Amino acid sequence: MQTPKKPGGWSSIRYVFRQSRKAGGIGTMWKAMRSKNTCKTCAVGMGGQKGGMVNETGHFPEFCKKSIQAMQADLQPAIES
């Protein structure tokens, strides 16, 4: 998995789109990121029952690259044996 070099900006947006395509498409990643759950890497920051991509103060959109990487790993196709 490619390590992001910048914390934000257009390169981060492109990174999210690349990881989304690997996970089965942008729609699949969007649905997973908007679900009512906790962050798979830190257990906070994903909105909980407020819905995904909402931080603790209610700001939208808010998520980290580690959560994108965790979602991409969960959604990627099975490894053929």
CNS distance restraints for C-alpha pairs under 8 A (distance, minus, plus):
assign (resid   4 and name CA) (resid  12 and name CA) 7.42 0.50 0.50
assign (resid   4 and name CA) (resid  15 and name CA) 7.42 0.50 0.50
assign (resid   4 and name CA) (resid  65 and name CA) 7.96 0.50 0.50
assign (resid   6 and name CA) (resid  11 and name CA) 7.08 0.50 0.50
assign (resid   6 and name CA) (resid  12 and name CA) 6.91 0.50 0.50
assign (resid   7 and name CA) (resid  12 and name CA) 6.92 0.50 0.50
assign (resid   8 and name CA) (resid  12 and name CA) 5.13 0.50 0.50
assign (resid   8 and name CA) (resid  13 and name CA) 7.69 0.50 0.50
assign (resid   9 and name CA) (resid  13 and name CA) 6.62 0.50 0.50
assign (resid  10 and name CA) (resid  14 and name CA) 6.21 0.50 0.50
assign (resid  11 and name CA) (resid  15 and name CA) 6.12 0.50 0.50
assign (resid  12 and name CA) (resid  16 and name CA) 6.28 0.50 0.50
assign (resid  13 and name CA) (resid  17 and name CA) 6.44 0.50 0.50
assign (resid  14 and name CA) (resid  18 and name CA) 6.20 0.50 0.50
assign (resid  15 and name CA) (resid  19 and name CA) 6.22 0.50 0.50
assign (resid  16 and name CA) (resid  20 and name CA) 6.03 0.50 0.50
assign (resid  16 and name CA) (resid  65 and name CA) 7.73 0.50 0.50
assign (resid  16 and name CA) (resid  68 and name CA) 6.88 0.50 0.50
assign (resid  17 and name CA) (resid  21 and name CA) 6.28 0.50 0.50
assign (resid  17 and name CA) (resid  26 and name CA) 6.80 0.50 0.50
assign (resid  18 and name CA) (resid  22 and name CA) 6.55 0.50 0.50
assign (resid  19 and name CA) (resid  23 and name CA) 6.34 0.50 0.50
assign (resid  19 and name CA) (resid  68 and name CA) 7.30 0.50 0.50
assign (resid  19 and name CA) (resid  69 and name CA) 7.30 0.50 0.50
assign (resid  19 and name CA) (resid  72 and name CA) 6.17 0.50 0.50
assign (resid  20 and name CA) (resid  24 and name CA) 6.63 0.50 0.50
assign (resid  20 and name CA) (resid  25 and name CA) 5.32 0.50 0.50
assign (resid  20 and name CA) (resid  26 and name CA) 5.00 0.50 0.50
assign (resid  20 and name CA) (resid  28 and name CA) 7.60 0.50 0.50
assign (resid  20 and name CA) (resid  29 and name CA) 5.52 0.50 0.50
assign (resid  20 and name CA) (resid  72 and name CA) 6.69 0.50 0.50
assign (resid  21 and name CA) (resid  25 and name CA) 4.34 0.50 0.50
assign (resid  21 and name CA) (resid  26 and name CA) 6.00 0.50 0.50
assign (resid  22 and name CA) (resid  72 and name CA) 6.93 0.50 0.50
assign (resid  22 and name CA) (resid  76 and name CA) 6.44 0.50 0.50
assign (resid  23 and name CA) (resid  28 and name CA) 7.28 0.50 0.50
assign (resid  23 and name CA) (resid  29 and name CA) 6.72 0.50 0.50
assign (resid  23 and name CA) (resid  71 and name CA) 7.82 0.50 0.50
assign (resid  23 and name CA) (resid  72 and name CA) 4.95 0.50 0.50
assign (resid  23 and name CA) (resid  73 and name CA) 7.33 0.50 0.50
assign (resid  23 and name CA) (resid  74 and name CA) 7.94 0.50 0.50
assign (resid  23 and name CA) (resid  75 and name CA) 4.98 0.50 0.50
assign (resid  23 and name CA) (resid  76 and name CA) 4.50 0.50 0.50
assign (resid  23 and name CA) (resid  77 and name CA) 7.34 0.50 0.50
assign (resid  24 and name CA) (resid  28 and name CA) 6.11 0.50 0.50
assign (resid  24 and name CA) (resid  29 and name CA) 7.46 0.50 0.50
assign (resid  24 and name CA) (resid  75 and name CA) 6.92 0.50 0.50
assign (resid  24 and name CA) (resid  76 and name CA) 6.57 0.50 0.50
assign (resid  24 and name CA) (resid  77 and name CA) 7.68 0.50 0.50
assign (resid  25 and name CA) (resid  29 and name CA) 6.46 0.50 0.50
assign (resid  26 and name CA) (resid  30 and name CA) 5.98 0.50 0.50
assign (resid  27 and name CA) (resid  31 and name CA) 6.15 0.50 0.50
assign (resid  28 and name CA) (resid  32 and name CA) 6.33 0.50 0.50
assign (resid  29 and name CA) (resid  33 and name CA) 6.03 0.50 0.50
assign (resid  29 and name CA) (resid  71 and name CA) 7.33 0.50 0.50
assign (resid  29 and name CA) (resid  72 and name CA) 7.52 0.50 0.50
assign (resid  29 and name CA) (resid  75 and name CA) 7.87 0.50 0.50
assign (resid  30 and name CA) (resid  34 and name CA) 6.04 0.50 0.50
assign (resid  31 and name CA) (resid  35 and name CA) 6.21 0.50 0.50
assign (resid  32 and name CA) (resid  71 and name CA) 7.28 0.50 0.50
assign (resid  33 and name CA) (resid  46 and name CA) 7.99 0.50 0.50
assign (resid  33 and name CA) (resid  52 and name CA) 5.45 0.50 0.50
assign (resid  33 and name CA) (resid  53 and name CA) 6.38 0.50 0.50
assign (resid  33 and name CA) (resid  71 and name CA) 7.68 0.50 0.50
assign (resid  34 and name CA) (resid  51 and name CA) 5.71 0.50 0.50
assign (resid  34 and name CA) (resid  52 and name CA) 3.94 0.50 0.50
assign (resid  34 and name CA) (resid  53 and name CA) 6.08 0.50 0.50
assign (resid  35 and name CA) (resid  51 and name CA) 5.61 0.50 0.50
assign (resid  35 and name CA) (resid  52 and name CA) 5.18 0.50 0.50
assign (resid  36 and name CA) (resid  46 and name CA) 7.90 0.50 0.50
assign (resid  36 and name CA) (resid  47 and name CA) 6.87 0.50 0.50
assign (resid  36 and name CA) (resid  48 and name CA) 5.19 0.50 0.50
assign (resid  36 and name CA) (resid  49 and name CA) 5.10 0.50 0.50
assign (resid  36 and name CA) (resid  50 and name CA) 6.59 0.50 0.50
assign (resid  36 and name CA) (resid  51 and name CA) 4.29 0.50 0.50
assign (resid  36 and name CA) (resid  52 and name CA) 5.48 0.50 0.50
assign (resid  37 and name CA) (resid  46 and name CA) 6.55 0.50 0.50
assign (resid  37 and name CA) (resid  47 and name CA) 6.92 0.50 0.50
assign (resid  37 and name CA) (resid  48 and name CA) 4.72 0.50 0.50
assign (resid  37 and name CA) (resid  49 and name CA) 6.79 0.50 0.50
assign (resid  37 and name CA) (resid  51 and name CA) 7.01 0.50 0.50
assign (resid  37 and name CA) (resid  52 and name CA) 6.52 0.50 0.50
assign (resid  38 and name CA) (resid  43 and name CA) 5.11 0.50 0.50
assign (resid  38 and name CA) (resid  44 and name CA) 5.71 0.50 0.50
assign (resid  38 and name CA) (resid  45 and name CA) 6.93 0.50 0.50
assign (resid  38 and name CA) (resid  46 and name CA) 5.13 0.50 0.50
assign (resid  38 and name CA) (resid  47 and name CA) 6.70 0.50 0.50
assign (resid  38 and name CA) (resid  48 and name CA) 5.26 0.50 0.50
assign (resid  38 and name CA) (resid  52 and name CA) 7.79 0.50 0.50
assign (resid  39 and name CA) (resid  43 and name CA) 4.60 0.50 0.50
assign (resid  39 and name CA) (resid  44 and name CA) 5.51 0.50 0.50
assign (resid  39 and name CA) (resid  45 and name CA) 6.25 0.50 0.50
assign (resid  39 and name CA) (resid  46 and name CA) 5.19 0.50 0.50
assign (resid  39 and name CA) (resid  67 and name CA) 6.15 0.50 0.50
assign (resid  40 and name CA) (resid  67 and name CA) 6.18 0.50 0.50
assign (resid  40 and name CA) (resid  70 and name CA) 6.33 0.50 0.50
assign (resid  40 and name CA) (resid  71 and name CA) 7.67 0.50 0.50
assign (resid  41 and name CA) (resid  66 and name CA) 6.53 0.50 0.50
assign (resid  41 and name CA) (resid  67 and name CA) 6.04 0.50 0.50
assign (resid  41 and name CA) (resid  70 and name CA) 6.97 0.50 0.50
assign (resid  44 and name CA) (resid  48 and name CA) 7.86 0.50 0.50
assign (resid  44 and name CA) (resid  56 and name CA) 7.86 0.50 0.50
assign (resid  45 and name CA) (resid  53 and name CA) 7.47 0.50 0.50
assign (resid  45 and name CA) (resid  54 and name CA) 6.73 0.50 0.50
assign (resid  45 and name CA) (resid  55 and name CA) 4.69 0.50 0.50
assign (resid  45 and name CA) (resid  56 and name CA) 5.94 0.50 0.50
assign (resid  45 and name CA) (resid  62 and name CA) 7.48 0.50 0.50
assign (resid  45 and name CA) (resid  63 and name CA) 6.83 0.50 0.50
assign (resid  46 and name CA) (resid  51 and name CA) 7.25 0.50 0.50
assign (resid  46 and name CA) (resid  52 and name CA) 4.84 0.50 0.50
assign (resid  46 and name CA) (resid  53 and name CA) 5.03 0.50 0.50
assign (resid  46 and name CA) (resid  54 and name CA) 5.57 0.50 0.50
assign (resid  46 and name CA) (resid  55 and name CA) 5.97 0.50 0.50
assign (resid  46 and name CA) (resid  62 and name CA) 7.47 0.50 0.50
assign (resid  46 and name CA) (resid  63 and name CA) 6.60 0.50 0.50
assign (resid  47 and name CA) (resid  51 and name CA) 5.10 0.50 0.50
assign (resid  47 and name CA) (resid  52 and name CA) 4.91 0.50 0.50
assign (resid  47 and name CA) (resid  53 and name CA) 6.06 0.50 0.50
assign (resid  47 and name CA) (resid  54 and name CA) 4.52 0.50 0.50
assign (resid  47 and name CA) (resid  55 and name CA) 5.54 0.50 0.50
assign (resid  47 and name CA) (resid  56 and name CA) 6.58 0.50 0.50
assign (resid  47 and name CA) (resid  58 and name CA) 7.64 0.50 0.50
assign (resid  48 and name CA) (resid  52 and name CA) 6.63 0.50 0.50
assign (resid  50 and name CA) (resid  54 and name CA) 7.13 0.50 0.50
assign (resid  53 and name CA) (resid  60 and name CA) 6.06 0.50 0.50
assign (resid  53 and name CA) (resid  61 and name CA) 5.10 0.50 0.50
assign (resid  53 and name CA) (resid  62 and name CA) 4.87 0.50 0.50
assign (resid  53 and name CA) (resid  63 and name CA) 5.54 0.50 0.50
assign (resid  54 and name CA) (resid  58 and name CA) 5.46 0.50 0.50
assign (resid  54 and name CA) (resid  59 and name CA) 5.43 0.50 0.50
assign (resid  54 and name CA) (resid  60 and name CA) 4.78 0.50 0.50
assign (resid  54 and name CA) (resid  61 and name CA) 5.78 0.50 0.50
assign (resid  54 and name CA) (resid  62 and name CA) 5.37 0.50 0.50
assign (resid  54 and name CA) (resid  63 and name CA) 7.53 0.50 0.50
assign (resid  55 and name CA) (resid  59 and name CA) 5.49 0.50 0.50
assign (resid  55 and name CA) (resid  60 and name CA) 6.89 0.50 0.50
assign (resid  55 and name CA) (resid  61 and name CA) 7.79 0.50 0.50
assign (resid  55 and name CA) (resid  62 and name CA) 5.65 0.50 0.50
assign (resid  55 and name CA) (resid  63 and name CA) 7.54 0.50 0.50
assign (resid  63 and name CA) (resid  67 and name CA) 6.79 0.50 0.50
assign (resid  63 and name CA) (resid  68 and name CA) 7.92 0.50 0.50
assign (resid  64 and name CA) (resid  68 and name CA) 6.75 0.50 0.50
assign (resid  65 and name CA) (resid  69 and name CA) 6.21 0.50 0.50
assign (resid  66 and name CA) (resid  70 and name CA) 6.18 0.50 0.50
assign (resid  67 and name CA) (resid  71 and name CA) 6.12 0.50 0.50
assign (resid  68 and name CA) (resid  72 and name CA) 6.03 0.50 0.50
assign (resid  69 and name CA) (resid  73 and name CA) 6.16 0.50 0.50
assign (resid  70 and name CA) (resid  74 and name CA) 6.30 0.50 0.50
assign (resid  71 and name CA) (resid  75 and name CA) 6.10 0.50 0.50
assign (resid  72 and name CA) (resid  76 and name CA) 5.90 0.50 0.50
